[in-house]
Amino acid sequence: MAKIISGIQQIGIGIPDMHEAWKWYRGAFGMDIRMFEESAEAPDMANYTGGKVQSRIAALAVNMKGGGGFEIWQYTSREPVSPKEPVVLGDYGIFAGKMKAPNVAAAYNYHKANGYNILGELGKTPDGGDTFFVIDPYENIFQVVQSDDWFSTTESVTGGAEGSIIGVSDIDKARTLYSDILGYDKVVYDEEDVFTDFSGLPGGGQTMRRVLLRRQQPTSGSFSEFLGSGSVELVQVQGSQPKKIFADRYWGDRGFIHLCFDIKDMNAIKAECESKGYPFTVDSGEVFDMGEASGRFSYIEDPDGTLIEFVETNKIPIVKKIGWYLTLNKKNPEKPLPRWILKMLSFNRVKD
């Protein structure tokens, strides 16, 4: 079987209070479907957690409109550490999560009317789409962007995660991963300027090159219709020396800790990544139980050390209340799951 990358499964977010943060994400972005919630140790991540096994509580939340989810992650064995210096646009790592919306202006009005902290004003991306930025109570920044790619209709003004803005030192080098391996090979725009839609962001007044990448080939796989095609935006600043967002900190500390892709055939991806200079730095090596869900996961680093996760899902809860779980390892890996099955995930909604 050849590798399949179905889309962006989730953005990992290190948080000081998982339950408090999740409530905020439900209100701001409609991330109210629980895929799993579990307290456990994280032994496979010891290389990124000071050489010690740390304990944590984590939840994976999604939005039934479609798009990627949030893995909301909180240490329970230590206090999560903030960056020593404020993060600015162009620093190496995940600067912002991208959230997709059917009507960005309506989402802007909703966030403004409900007291969310908007950075700047409603603006335009280089390809002419509406956009704005909002920051959560923990200094994590999210960009809301236009999308017409939806799984279902809900009352939420946004869908799930569309992708990330990632600071890199060399865009062309970074594309050997993001385009050549991950498949985000369609250049929507590649421009260098001081960008007005970035004007409200820390560091947004710098001259920078930004490249928005999408996929030329249609996605496939069990969750492809739910996750959507997604995008990755690479940003490289000119005339300054950025810092690594996670310098001298652990994975799981405060901020965006990884960008995760839903995949099939982990062994094929492992071989390709190693052959192209991106060896696995973490590999669970077998089915990893996350309570309600299970699968195999691995990590690689981009050229600047940003963590990219791969997850090959084995089991997910469909209707947890009645014990209905779906095992995927005998399903056609290229075929999307029936929509009616995935729509049953709405029974796992967390209500406020």
C-alpha positions as a LaTeX table, in Angstrom:
\begin{tabular}{lrrr}
\hline
Residue & $x$ (\AA) & $y$ (\AA) & $z$ (\AA) \\
\hline
Met1 & 0.00 & 0.00 & 0.00 \\
Ala2 & 1.29 & 3.45 & $-0.90$ \\
Lys3 & 1.18 & 6.21 & 1.68 \\
Ile4 & $-2.00$ & 8.23 & 2.08 \\
Ile5 & $-2.07$ & 11.64 & 3.76 \\
Ser6 & $-5.76$ & 12.36 & 4.28 \\
Gly7 & $-5.32$ & 15.86 & 5.66 \\
Ile8 & $-4.51$ & 17.89 & 8.75 \\
Gln9 & $-5.92$ & 15.88 & 11.63 \\
Gln10 & $-5.25$ & 18.40 & 14.39 \\
Ile11 & $-3.13$ & 21.19 & 15.80 \\
Gly12 & $-1.59$ & 20.44 & 19.19 \\
Ile13 & $-1.91$ & 23.23 & 21.76 \\
Gly14 & $-0.06$ & 23.27 & 25.09 \\
Ile15 & $-2.33$ & 24.81 & 27.70 \\
Pro16 & $-2.17$ & 25.48 & 31.48 \\
Asp17 & $-5.82$ & 24.44 & 32.03 \\
Met18 & $-7.25$ & 22.00 & 29.49 \\
His19 & $-10.88$ & 22.19 & 30.58 \\
Glu20 & $-10.91$ & 25.98 & 30.77 \\
Ala21 & $-9.25$ & 26.29 & 27.36 \\
Trp22 & $-11.58$ & 23.78 & 25.76 \\
Lys23 & $-14.59$ & 25.79 & 26.93 \\
Trp24 & $-13.09$ & 28.87 & 25.26 \\
Tyr25 & $-12.50$ & 26.94 & 22.02 \\
Arg26 & $-16.08$ & 25.68 & 22.06 \\
Gly27 & $-17.36$ & 29.23 & 22.29 \\
Ala28 & $-14.94$ & 30.78 & 19.81 \\
Phe29 & $-14.68$ & 28.03 & 17.19 \\
Gly30 & $-17.38$ & 25.44 & 17.89 \\
Met31 & $-14.82$ & 22.74 & 18.78 \\
Asp32 & $-17.36$ & 20.78 & 20.80 \\
Ile33 & $-17.09$ & 17.15 & 19.66 \\
Arg34 & $-15.00$ & 14.95 & 21.96 \\
Met35 & $-12.95$ & 12.35 & 20.07 \\
Phe36 & $-11.04$ & 11.37 & 23.18 \\
Glu37 & $-10.16$ & 12.71 & 26.62 \\
Glu38 & $-7.54$ & 10.95 & 28.70 \\
Ser39 & $-5.12$ & 11.35 & 31.59 \\
Ala40 & $-1.92$ & 9.33 & 31.21 \\
Glu41 & 1.86 & 9.42 & 31.01 \\
Ala42 & 3.64 & 10.23 & 27.74 \\
Pro43 & 6.70 & 7.92 & 27.73 \\
Asp44 & 7.27 & 8.05 & 23.97 \\
Met45 & 7.83 & 11.82 & 24.13 \\
Ala46 & 10.60 & 11.73 & 26.74 \\
Asn47 & 13.19 & 13.00 & 24.24 \\
Tyr48 & 11.15 & 16.21 & 24.05 \\
Thr49 & 10.20 & 16.42 & 27.74 \\
Gly50 & 13.58 & 16.74 & 29.43 \\
Gly51 & 14.46 & 13.05 & 29.25 \\
Lys52 & 11.75 & 12.26 & 31.80 \\
Val53 & 8.35 & 10.64 & 31.43 \\
Gln54 & 5.77 & 13.33 & 32.06 \\
Ser55 & 2.06 & 12.96 & 32.81 \\
Arg56 & $-0.67$ & 14.93 & 31.13 \\
Ile57 & $-4.34$ & 15.29 & 30.41 \\
Ala58 & $-5.34$ & 15.73 & 26.77 \\
Ala59 & $-8.48$ & 15.93 & 24.67 \\
Leu60 & $-9.05$ & 15.86 & 20.92 \\
Ala61 & $-11.92$ & 18.14 & 19.91 \\
Val62 & $-13.40$ & 18.69 & 16.45 \\
Asn63 & $-16.12$ & 20.78 & 14.80 \\
Met64 & $-18.89$ & 18.98 & 12.88 \\
Lys65 & $-18.65$ & 21.53 & 10.07 \\
Gly66 & $-15.42$ & 19.78 & 9.20 \\
Gly67 & $-11.73$ & 20.57 & 9.27 \\
Gly68 & $-8.93$ & 19.54 & 11.58 \\
Gly69 & $-9.26$ & 19.34 & 15.34 \\
Phe70 & $-7.43$ & 20.62 & 18.39 \\
Glu71 & $-5.40$ & 18.34 & 20.64 \\
Ile72 & $-5.67$ & 20.34 & 23.84 \\
Trp73 & $-2.75$ & 19.24 & 26.00 \\
Gln74 & $-1.96$ & 20.03 & 29.65 \\
Tyr75 & 0.88 & 18.83 & 31.85 \\
Thr76 & $-0.20$ & 17.38 & 35.19 \\
Ser77 & 3.35 & 16.58 & 36.37 \\
Arg78 & 4.76 & 20.12 & 35.98 \\
Glu79 & 3.77 & 23.68 & 35.24 \\
Pro80 & 3.84 & 24.43 & 31.50 \\
Val81 & 6.44 & 27.05 & 30.61 \\
Ser82 & 5.79 & 30.14 & 28.49 \\
Pro83 & 8.33 & 31.45 & 25.95 \\
Lys84 & 11.09 & 33.53 & 27.54 \\
Glu85 & 10.40 & 36.32 & 25.06 \\
Pro86 & 7.17 & 37.25 & 23.29 \\
Val87 & 6.63 & 35.28 & 20.09 \\
Val88 & 6.65 & 37.40 & 16.93 \\
Leu89 & 5.70 & 36.59 & 13.36 \\
Gly90 & 8.60 & 34.87 & 11.62 \\
Asp91 & 9.92 & 33.09 & 14.70 \\
Tyr92 & 10.65 & 29.46 & 13.90 \\
Gly93 & 7.71 & 27.23 & 14.65 \\
Ile94 & 3.93 & 27.34 & 14.49 \\
Phe95 & 2.96 & 30.98 & 14.91 \\
Ala96 & $-0.79$ & 30.68 & 14.36 \\
Gly97 & $-3.52$ & 28.18 & 13.73 \\
Lys98 & $-5.73$ & 28.72 & 10.69 \\
Met99 & $-9.49$ & 28.31 & 11.18 \\
Lys100 & $-11.82$ & 28.08 & 8.21 \\
Ala101 & $-15.16$ & 29.89 & 7.96 \\
Pro102 & $-17.95$ & 29.99 & 5.36 \\
Asn103 & $-18.36$ & 33.74 & 5.94 \\
Val104 & $-15.33$ & 35.44 & 7.46 \\
Ala105 & $-17.09$ & 38.79 & 7.92 \\
Ala106 & $-19.88$ & 37.08 & 9.89 \\
Ala107 & $-17.30$ & 35.30 & 12.04 \\
Tyr108 & $-15.52$ & 38.63 & 12.63 \\
Asn109 & $-18.77$ & 40.27 & 13.72 \\
Tyr110 & $-19.55$ & 37.34 & 16.04 \\
His111 & $-16.14$ & 37.43 & 17.70 \\
Lys112 & $-16.25$ & 41.19 & 18.05 \\
Ala113 & $-19.79$ & 41.23 & 19.48 \\
Asn114 & $-18.93$ & 38.51 & 22.00 \\
Gly115 & $-15.82$ & 40.20 & 23.36 \\
Tyr116 & $-13.12$ & 38.02 & 21.83 \\
Asn117 & $-9.70$ & 39.67 & 21.54 \\
Ile118 & $-9.29$ & 40.50 & 17.85 \\
Leu119 & $-5.86$ & 41.60 & 16.62 \\
Gly120 & $-6.27$ & 44.34 & 14.03 \\
Glu121 & $-9.28$ & 44.58 & 11.74 \\
Leu122 & $-10.99$ & 42.58 & 9.04 \\
Gly123 & $-8.50$ & 42.44 & 6.16 \\
Lys124 & $-7.60$ & 40.72 & 2.91 \\
Thr125 & $-5.11$ & 37.93 & 2.25 \\
Pro126 & $-2.82$ & 38.27 & $-0.80$ \\
Asp127 & $-5.22$ & 36.13 & $-2.84$ \\
Gly128 & $-8.14$ & 38.44 & $-2.00$ \\
Gly129 & $-9.94$ & 36.47 & 0.70 \\
Asp130 & $-11.34$ & 38.01 & 3.87 \\
Thr131 & $-9.36$ & 37.32 & 7.03 \\
Phe132 & $-8.82$ & 38.38 & 10.64 \\
Phe133 & $-6.84$ & 37.24 & 13.66 \\
Val134 & $-8.04$ & 36.47 & 17.18 \\
Ile135 & $-5.95$ & 35.58 & 20.24 \\
Asp136 & $-6.99$ & 33.21 & 23.02 \\
Pro137 & $-6.46$ & 33.84 & 26.77 \\
Tyr138 & $-3.14$ & 31.95 & 26.60 \\
Glu139 & $-1.48$ & 34.08 & 23.88 \\
Asn140 & $-2.21$ & 31.61 & 21.05 \\
Ile141 & $-3.12$ & 33.36 & 17.79 \\
Phe142 & $-5.64$ & 32.07 & 15.24 \\
Gln143 & $-6.27$ & 33.32 & 11.72 \\
Val144 & $-9.80$ & 32.94 & 10.34 \\
Val145 & $-9.86$ & 32.37 & 6.56 \\
Gln146 & $-12.47$ & 31.80 & 3.88 \\
Ser147 & $-13.38$ & 28.25 & 2.85 \\
Asp148 & $-16.02$ & 26.56 & 0.72 \\
Asp149 & $-14.96$ & 23.04 & 1.74 \\
Trp150 & $-17.48$ & 21.68 & 4.27 \\
Phe151 & $-18.56$ & 18.35 & 5.71 \\
Ser152 & $-21.87$ & 19.43 & 7.27 \\
Thr153 & $-23.86$ & 22.47 & 8.37 \\
Thr154 & $-23.83$ & 23.68 & 11.99 \\
Glu155 & $-24.60$ & 26.89 & 13.85 \\
Ser156 & $-20.91$ & 27.61 & 14.49 \\
Val157 & $-19.52$ & 30.65 & 12.66 \\
Thr158 & $-16.29$ & 28.75 & 11.92 \\
Gly159 & $-15.37$ & 25.22 & 11.10 \\
Gly160 & $-12.32$ & 23.42 & 12.35 \\
Ala161 & $-8.63$ & 23.90 & 11.67 \\
Glu162 & $-7.53$ & 24.70 & 8.12 \\
Gly163 & $-3.79$ & 24.62 & 8.81 \\
Ser164 & $-1.04$ & 26.76 & 10.30 \\
Ile165 & 1.25 & 29.71 & 9.74 \\
Ile166 & 4.78 & 28.40 & 10.27 \\
Gly167 & 7.93 & 30.49 & 10.61 \\
Val168 & 10.93 & 29.07 & 8.74 \\
Ser169 & 14.50 & 30.14 & 7.98 \\
Asp170 & 14.41 & 29.04 & 4.33 \\
Ile171 & 11.08 & 28.55 & 2.55 \\
Asp172 & 12.56 & 26.67 & $-0.38$ \\
Lys173 & 14.31 & 24.22 & 1.92 \\
Ala174 & 11.19 & 23.80 & 4.06 \\
Arg175 & 9.20 & 22.88 & 0.97 \\
Thr176 & 11.26 & 19.69 & 0.62 \\
Leu177 & 9.09 & 18.54 & 3.53 \\
Tyr178 & 5.82 & 20.42 & 3.21 \\
Ser179 & 5.51 & 20.06 & $-0.57$ \\
Asp180 & 7.59 & 17.03 & $-1.53$ \\
Ile181 & 6.61 & 14.70 & 1.34 \\
Leu182 & 3.36 & 16.07 & 2.79 \\
Gly183 & 1.94 & 16.94 & $-0.63$ \\
Tyr184 & 1.19 & 20.65 & $-0.17$ \\
Asp185 & 2.65 & 21.40 & $-3.58$ \\
Lys186 & 0.28 & 23.99 & $-5.07$ \\
Val187 & 1.54 & 27.57 & $-4.60$ \\
Val188 & $-1.49$ & 29.82 & $-4.09$ \\
Tyr189 & 0.75 & 32.87 & $-3.67$ \\
Asp190 & 4.43 & 33.58 & $-3.13$ \\
Glu191 & 5.00 & 37.24 & $-2.26$ \\
Glu192 & 7.47 & 39.43 & $-0.41$ \\
Asp193 & 6.25 & 42.66 & 1.18 \\
Val194 & 4.99 & 44.30 & 4.35 \\
Phe195 & 1.48 & 42.84 & 4.47 \\
Thr196 & $-1.52$ & 44.82 & 5.66 \\
Asp197 & $-3.41$ & 41.76 & 6.93 \\
Phe198 & $-0.47$ & 41.09 & 9.28 \\
Ser199 & $-0.40$ & 44.67 & 10.62 \\
Gly200 & $-2.13$ & 43.85 & 13.92 \\
Leu201 & 0.23 & 40.98 & 14.75 \\
Pro202 & 3.39 & 41.08 & 16.87 \\
Gly203 & 6.17 & 41.41 & 14.31 \\
Gly204 & 3.63 & 41.97 & 11.55 \\
Gly205 & 5.30 & 45.17 & 10.32 \\
Gln206 & 8.41 & 43.38 & 9.04 \\
Thr207 & 9.24 & 42.71 & 5.42 \\
Met208 & 8.73 & 39.02 & 4.82 \\
Arg209 & 8.18 & 36.38 & 2.21 \\
Arg210 & 5.04 & 34.32 & 2.61 \\
Val211 & 3.99 & 31.27 & 0.61 \\
Leu212 & 0.56 & 29.67 & 0.90 \\
Leu213 & 0.56 & 26.00 & $-0.04$ \\
Arg214 & $-2.37$ & 23.75 & $-0.86$ \\
Arg215 & $-2.64$ & 20.30 & $-2.40$ \\
Gln216 & $-2.90$ & 19.81 & $-6.14$ \\
Gln217 & $-4.17$ & 16.25 & $-5.83$ \\
Pro218 & $-7.55$ & 15.52 & $-4.22$ \\
Thr219 & $-7.36$ & 13.90 & $-0.80$ \\
Ser220 & $-8.36$ & 10.32 & $-0.04$ \\
Gly221 & $-8.69$ & 8.12 & 3.02 \\
Ser222 & $-11.17$ & 7.43 & 5.79 \\
Phe223 & $-11.42$ & 11.00 & 7.13 \\
Ser224 & $-10.59$ & 12.95 & 3.97 \\
Glu225 & $-14.09$ & 14.37 & 3.45 \\
Phe226 & $-14.28$ & 15.47 & 7.08 \\
Leu227 & $-10.80$ & 16.99 & 7.33 \\
Gly228 & $-10.84$ & 18.80 & 3.98 \\
Ser229 & $-7.80$ & 19.70 & 1.92 \\
Gly230 & $-6.21$ & 22.22 & 4.31 \\
Ser231 & $-3.26$ & 24.55 & 3.79 \\
Val232 & 0.17 & 25.43 & 5.15 \\
Glu233 & 1.54 & 28.99 & 5.05 \\
Leu234 & 5.30 & 29.42 & 5.35 \\
Val235 & 6.69 & 32.78 & 6.49 \\
Gln236 & 10.31 & 33.93 & 6.25 \\
Val237 & 11.26 & 37.36 & 7.59 \\
Gln238 & 13.91 & 39.55 & 6.02 \\
Gly239 & 16.51 & 41.60 & 7.88 \\
Ser240 & 16.14 & 40.17 & 11.39 \\
Gln241 & 17.17 & 37.05 & 13.30 \\
Pro242 & 14.12 & 35.07 & 14.43 \\
Lys243 & 14.22 & 32.76 & 17.43 \\
Lys244 & 12.86 & 29.26 & 17.92 \\
Ile245 & 9.47 & 29.44 & 19.59 \\
Phe246 & 10.21 & 26.32 & 21.66 \\
Ala247 & 13.86 & 27.08 & 22.44 \\
Asp248 & 14.79 & 25.76 & 25.92 \\
Arg249 & 11.26 & 24.47 & 26.48 \\
Tyr250 & 9.54 & 21.12 & 26.38 \\
Trp251 & 7.01 & 19.76 & 23.93 \\
Gly252 & 3.69 & 20.31 & 25.69 \\
Asp253 & 4.69 & 23.67 & 27.13 \\
Arg254 & 2.48 & 26.62 & 26.28 \\
Gly255 & 1.87 & 27.27 & 22.60 \\
Phe256 & 1.34 & 25.31 & 19.40 \\
Ile257 & 3.22 & 22.07 & 19.99 \\
His258 & 2.75 & 20.25 & 16.66 \\
Leu259 & 0.89 & 20.01 & 13.38 \\
Cys260 & $-0.59$ & 16.52 & 12.94 \\
Phe261 & $-1.48$ & 14.69 & 9.73 \\
Asp262 & $-3.88$ & 11.77 & 9.39 \\
Ile263 & $-2.15$ & 9.04 & 7.37 \\
Lys264 & $-2.21$ & 5.46 & 6.16 \\
Asp265 & 0.84 & 3.17 & 5.87 \\
Met266 & 3.17 & 4.48 & 8.54 \\
Asn267 & 5.98 & 2.21 & 7.36 \\
Ala268 & 5.90 & 3.71 & 3.86 \\
Ile269 & 5.98 & 7.24 & 5.27 \\
Lys270 & 8.83 & 6.29 & 7.61 \\
Ala271 & 10.90 & 4.95 & 4.71 \\
Glu272 & 10.23 & 8.02 & 2.57 \\
Cys273 & 11.00 & 10.48 & 5.37 \\
Glu274 & 14.28 & 8.72 & 6.19 \\
Ser275 & 15.32 & 8.62 & 2.53 \\
Lys276 & 14.73 & 12.36 & 2.20 \\
Gly277 & 16.53 & 13.42 & 5.37 \\
Tyr278 & 13.61 & 13.60 & 7.81 \\
Pro279 & 13.99 & 10.53 & 10.06 \\
Phe280 & 11.37 & 9.72 & 12.67 \\
Thr281 & 12.40 & 11.12 & 16.05 \\
Val282 & 9.48 & 9.40 & 17.81 \\
Asp283 & 7.64 & 6.24 & 16.78 \\
Ser284 & 5.12 & 4.53 & 19.04 \\
Gly285 & 5.87 & 1.41 & 17.00 \\
Glu286 & 2.54 & $-0.25$ & 17.73 \\
Val287 & $-1.06$ & 0.63 & 18.43 \\
Phe288 & $-1.15$ & 3.41 & 21.03 \\
Asp289 & $-4.26$ & 3.52 & 23.22 \\
Met290 & $-5.71$ & 6.98 & 23.89 \\
Gly291 & $-8.68$ & 5.73 & 25.91 \\
Glu292 & $-11.58$ & 6.15 & 23.51 \\
Ala293 & $-9.33$ & 6.12 & 20.43 \\
Ser294 & $-6.21$ & 4.25 & 19.37 \\
Gly295 & $-3.59$ & 4.22 & 16.64 \\
Arg296 & 0.11 & 4.52 & 15.86 \\
Phe297 & 1.88 & 7.87 & 15.95 \\
Ser298 & 5.27 & 9.27 & 15.01 \\
Tyr299 & 7.09 & 12.60 & 14.80 \\
Ile300 & 9.58 & 14.27 & 12.51 \\
Glu301 & 11.13 & 17.74 & 12.63 \\
Asp302 & 11.05 & 20.30 & 9.84 \\
Pro303 & 14.39 & 21.98 & 8.97 \\
Asp304 & 13.93 & 24.46 & 11.86 \\
Gly305 & 12.84 & 21.90 & 14.44 \\
Thr306 & 9.07 & 22.37 & 14.22 \\
Leu307 & 7.36 & 19.11 & 15.15 \\
Ile308 & 5.19 & 17.35 & 12.59 \\
Glu309 & 3.11 & 14.40 & 13.83 \\
Phe310 & 1.72 & 11.50 & 11.82 \\
Val311 & $-1.20$ & 9.47 & 13.18 \\
Glu312 & $-2.49$ & 6.23 & 11.70 \\
Thr313 & $-5.86$ & 5.78 & 13.38 \\
Asn314 & $-7.02$ & 2.29 & 14.34 \\
Lys315 & $-10.15$ & 2.95 & 16.41 \\
Ile316 & $-12.44$ & 5.92 & 17.08 \\
Pro317 & $-15.61$ & 6.34 & 19.17 \\
Ile318 & $-18.70$ & 6.91 & 17.03 \\
Val319 & $-21.33$ & 7.00 & 19.79 \\
Lys320 & $-19.52$ & 6.61 & 23.10 \\
Lys321 & $-22.74$ & 6.47 & 25.16 \\
Ile322 & $-23.75$ & 3.14 & 23.63 \\
Gly323 & $-20.23$ & 1.79 & 23.20 \\
Trp324 & $-20.12$ & 2.09 & 19.40 \\
Tyr325 & $-16.51$ & 2.19 & 18.27 \\
Leu326 & $-15.26$ & 1.92 & 14.70 \\
Thr327 & $-12.16$ & $-0.13$ & 13.87 \\
Leu328 & $-10.45$ & 1.04 & 10.69 \\
Asn329 & $-7.70$ & $-1.45$ & 9.96 \\
Lys330 & $-9.98$ & $-3.62$ & 7.79 \\
Lys331 & $-11.48$ & $-0.70$ & 5.84 \\
Asn332 & $-10.44$ & 0.29 & 2.33 \\
Pro333 & $-7.66$ & 2.80 & 3.15 \\
Glu334 & $-8.40$ & 5.01 & 0.14 \\
Lys335 & $-12.17$ & 5.20 & 0.54 \\
Pro336 & $-13.79$ & 7.91 & 2.70 \\
Leu337 & $-15.98$ & 6.65 & 5.52 \\
Pro338 & $-19.72$ & 7.01 & 4.86 \\
Arg339 & $-20.90$ & 10.46 & 5.86 \\
Trp340 & $-23.77$ & 9.07 & 7.91 \\
Ile341 & $-21.29$ & 7.27 & 10.17 \\
Leu342 & $-19.16$ & 10.36 & 10.76 \\
Lys343 & $-22.26$ & 12.47 & 11.37 \\
Met344 & $-22.97$ & 10.19 & 14.35 \\
Leu345 & $-19.99$ & 11.88 & 16.03 \\
Ser346 & $-22.42$ & 14.66 & 16.91 \\
Phe347 & $-23.63$ & 12.41 & 19.77 \\
Asn348 & $-20.24$ & 13.03 & 21.42 \\
Arg349 & $-20.92$ & 16.77 & 21.69 \\
Val350 & $-19.83$ & 18.56 & 24.88 \\
Lys351 & $-22.42$ & 21.14 & 25.90 \\
Asp352 & $-21.93$ & 24.23 & 28.06 \\
\hline
\end{tabular}
